Amino acid sequence: MFHQFDSTTKSWISRHPAPVLDPEANLGRLILSILDRNPEKVLQIDADTGREMTAAEMRLRAIRVAQNLTALGFRKGDMAALICSNSENLAPLVLGLWMVGLPFISLPVGFNGDDLGHLMGLVQPKVVFCDDAVYKTALEGAGKALKMKPVVFAVESEMESIRKVDELLESTGKEEQFEPEYQGDMREMIGIILCTSGTTGRPKGVAVSQAHIAVVLGRPVKGNDSDLVFNFSPLYWGTGLFALLNSLSTGTTRIVTRSGFNEDVFYDVLERYRPTHFFTPPSHAILLLNHPRVEQADFSCLKSWSLSGSIASPQLRKRIEEKLSNGKTVNNYASSEIGLIAMDAIRKREGSVGLLMLHLNAKVVDENDAAVGPREQGELLLKTSLPFLGYYNDEEANRELMTEDGWIRTGDIGYLDEEGFVYLVDRKKDVIKYRGYQMSSIDLEVIVEKIEGVQQVCVVGIPEMDGTSDLAAAVIVRRPGSELTEEQVVKQVEEKVSDHKRLRGGVFFWKELPLSSTGKVLRRRVKEMLMEANVVN
C-alpha cells in the first residue's frame, strides 16, 4: 500500500518520502541536462505539418528565446502571458521563459476580451505571446486590464507591422556560451499559472512552483523508444502541462496539433502516426465512439486511453476497451490546484477513481469539518509534499481553499477505503438539496446514462418557486436516431431511485451540452441556460 491510515489524526499518510530538493538547484540547468541526454531523440511531431523536432533542436531554440528575451531587457520575475495553441514552437518558448526565470500565465485561445482582461489583470504581464487568430482579442483584454502596455509577440503570424516570435528564434551567435543563472529557491518561485476550468465560477490562476515542475522533470522514469503520446490538451490545462513535462522527463515523443478537439483530426492522427497513448475527457470519448469513422478505425496501436476531467462511467470504459485490443483505459482524478490526485493504472477497484498518489496525504471531513474514518463520506482534503503557492493574487479565494493548518479543500464529496482507494460521490457545490434530503447529481447521471438512447447527460438542481429546495432536472443529448422521450426517462429513473431523487425539475433534450475547451461539461452554464428559459416549477 502507498498510504497508511492514521487512526489518531484520521488521515491517510503517504509511505513515500517527500522529494528532496537542492536549495541551490536551477530549473534552467535541469532542463538543459534533460535535453542533453539523447540529443537526436525526436521529442515532438507536429501533426499539422509533419515536422519533427529533436531534443537538440528544442534545446537550441529554447536557448535563443532565453538569450533574445534577456537582450530585450526582460529579467527574472517579469510576468508573461501565453494565449497559444499547441504550435511547433510553443515548447521551446516555454522552456526559454523558464531558463530566464519569467513565470507566465497560460490562457485559453477561446477566451473573450473580458475573461482575458480579468486574468491578465491579476498578473499584469510585461510580455504577451499569442496566436495570430487571437491577436486583436489579446490586445483588447490587455487594454482593459493592464496598467502598462506590454510587449506583444504573435505566433506564426503573417500580419505586417507587428512583432513576432520568430524574432526570438533568431541566432545570437552565443548559444554555446549560455549558462542559466540561479534564480532562487524553486519552492518559492512561480513557474506557471494555470487557469481553473471555470465550471463553478469565474476562472482563477493557480500558481505552480518551479519545484513542482522540477519534480516531474527529474523523475527517474524512461519511456519506451517507440511510444507516441497524443492529446488535444492546451498548455493552460494541467494535462497539457503534464504532457510536455512527461515527454521531456521520459524522452517520449509527443504529437501536437493546433486544433482543439476534433473527431476527424483524432482519426487522422490515429491512422497516420499510430499513437500508443491517448488522453481525452469522457465527453470527448463519447463523441469519438459515436463518430462514423469509429467502425473502420484500427485502435490496436493504443496501449492506454486515459480519461480525466470528470468521472468516467463503467459503461464508457467498457465501450472504449472493446476497441482496445492491445490496451486499457486509465482513470485519472486531477485538479488544477493539485495536479494528479488518484489513478488506477496499477490497480483498479470497482467504483473507485484510483489509488491516492504517492506525494499526497489525505483526510475526509464532515459538514462540521471533523475528520472521519475509512468509507465515511465527506469533503476530501489534501496536503502536498511541496509547498502550495495558492491562487495568484486572490487572498479571498485562498482563504476558502486552504484550512488554517494547510489542507487544501478539493470541493469533492467522497471517501477513501483502508488502502487509499479514492471514491467520489459528487462535487460539494453540485449536491442537490430537496426538502431536507441531499442527492448526488453524478449518481443520477450514472442512472440516466444507462438508458438506451442517451449519449450524454447533465443533472442540475433547479430552484423551486419559493427557493427553499432544488428540483433535479436532466438535460440529455440523444444518440443519433434515438426517439427517447421525457416520459420514458422519468419512468426508468423512478424505478431505480428513492422518492426525493425523482426528476421533478423535468427532462430536456438538447443538441449538445456546453463544454469547456478541455471537454468538461459546464454544469453551471447548463443551470443558467435552464433558468434563462424559465424552467422553474
Secondary structure, 3 states (H helix, E strand, C coil): CCEEEECCCCEEEECCCCCCCCCCCCHHHHHHHHHCCCCCCEEEEECCCCCEEEHHHHHHHHHHHHHHHHHCCCCCCCCEEEECCCCCCHHHHHHHHHHHCCCEEECCCCCCHHHHHHHHHHHCCCEEEEEHHHHHHHHHHHHHHCCCCCEEEEECCCCCCCCEHHHHHCCCCCHHHCCCCCCCCCCCCEEEEEECCCCCCCCCEEEEEHHHHHHHHCCCCCCCCCCEEECCCCCCCHHHHHHHHHHHHHCCEEEECCCCCCHHHHHHHHHHHCCCEEEECHHHHHHHHCCHHHHCCCCCCCCEEEECCCCCCHHHHHHHHCCCCCCEEEEEEEECCCEEEEECCCCCCCCCCEEECCCEEEEEECCCCCEECCCCCEEEEEEECCCCCCECCCHHHHHHHECCCCCEEEEEEEEECCCCEEEEEEEHHHCEEECCEEECHHHHHHHHHCCCCEEEEEEEEEECCCCCCEEEEEEEEECCCCCCCHHHHHHHHHCCCCHHHCCCCEEEECCCCCECCCCCECHHHHHHHHHHCCCCC
